[in-house]
């Protein structure tokens, strides 16, 4: 069974994934967690290591270098193509193999988180008309249960600062991403929409019930 967790940063995904993992391990249920996103798959990371020129730069210069890279439509398109092709095998083959040997395969971010990120980070790409994106969606195994955690942008930002997260996004970026997530909610992209403002224990019980581990 594939179970996916989606949502903006600090919406509560990691906490609920950890709780589900702990429950499965305690009850001797075969489980594995995998994480992925566009630009973050093994093949793309390998290619980026080969071509990147910021390895010896300090943090400020690295940020400026990467900003300039993303301002180039040509480089955006090349990175997008590489990301989509890598996701074809990573999700379409690797995830299926993992799922065949586990009762529960937990996906920490999945299809629609990638959709949200591409909308934000690849402005020159019309993902809704992209044949590569349609191919990725066709090849990727469909989760039996999928969760999206929704919280206000202000809460996400406050939680980011509270845990001193790396690469904190500003409020405008968060609001834009949340709007895209909500548009996906309206298209029924997930089986369960979770209120990330609820207590950790309430959410945990909802997750267990949705996955079929408790009645």
Secondary structure, DSSP 8 states (H G I E B T S, - for coil): -EEEEEESTTSSHHHHHHHHHHHHHHTT--EEEEE--TT-SHHHHHHHHHH---TTS-HHHHHHHHHHHHT-HHHHHHHHHHHHHHHHHIIIIIIHHHHHT-SEEEEES-HHHHHHHHHHH-TT--GGG-HHHHHHHHHS---SEEEEEE--HHHHHHHHHHTT-SS---HHHHHHHHHHHHHHHHTT-SSEEEETTS-HHHHHHHHHHHHTS--
